[in-house]
Amino acid sequence: LGWMDKAGLLAGRYGALETALPVGSNINLDGKVYNYTSDLTISSALTINKGVGAQKGNGTVIIDGDLIINANILYQAGSIGTKIDNLASVAWIVKGDIIIDETVTEIVGLFYSEGTNGISTGTTGSSITDVAIIINGMLIAKKINLERIYVIETGDPAEQIIFDGRAIANPPPGLSDIGKGLPIIREARP
């Protein structure tokens, strides 16, 4: 994939490191880098808001431990106006594993795991979930464990991973080259 400047992020090349995400269930990342020195657990629903005016909508979260997601993470709905910098876009760069609780139905962002178990979408125990999940963004890891079982008459999949293009349109700090590794689709006419 494209280049991710994790060393630059930690060295402050993209601005001073923040020690915690803004407080509340509706937050704006404002183009900042947030650094957690241990695990991060998201237990309440979280909405990443778009920027307004000169405020940026992107941000990067670096976690030195695991990312444990126990609640939905969404982007704010609605138009961004004329500035692409206002588009909400988040990257989760995790040194450990990304563990998604079986009750979570939607998450957003670019998820990057360096952990040995990578990204897990379902259960950590022996129970089986019947809840589908939609992931709007990208998953990057050595291991991606799709663990959900979802049975319904519509035939919808248990896990839907939808590349929404936000990481390319308004890259989070330190990931401006992330799209260079994606394939180029060309159309040839007969």
Stockholm file with secondary structure:
# STOCKHOLM 1.0

chainA/1-190         LGWMDKAGLLAGRYGALETALPVGSNINLDGKVYNYTSDLTISSALTINKGVGAQKGNGTVIIDGDLIINANILYQAGSIGTKIDNLASVAWIVKGDIIIDETVTEIVGLFYSEGTNGISTGTTGSSITDVAIIINGMLIAKKINLERIYVIETGDPAEQIIFDGRAIANPPPGLSDIGKGLPIIREARP
#=GR chainA/1-190 SS CCCCCHHHHHHTTTSCEESSCCSSSEECCTTEEEEESSCEEECSCEEECCCCTTCCCEEEEEESSCEEECSCEEECCSCCTTCGGGSCEEEEEESSCEEECTTCCEEEEEEEECSSSCEECSCSSSCCCCCCEEEEEEEECSCEECCCCCCCTTCCCSEEEECCSHHHHSCCTTCTTGGGGSCCCCCCCC
#=GC SS_cons         CCCCCHHHHHHTTTSCEESSCCSSSEECCTTEEEEESSCEEECSCEEECCCCTTCCCEEEEEESSCEEECSCEEECCSCCTTCGGGSCEEEEEESSCEEECTTCCEEEEEEEECSSSCEECSCSSSCCCCCCEEEEEEEECSCEECCCCCCCTTCCCSEEEECCSHHHHSCCTTCTTGGGGSCCCCCCCC
//
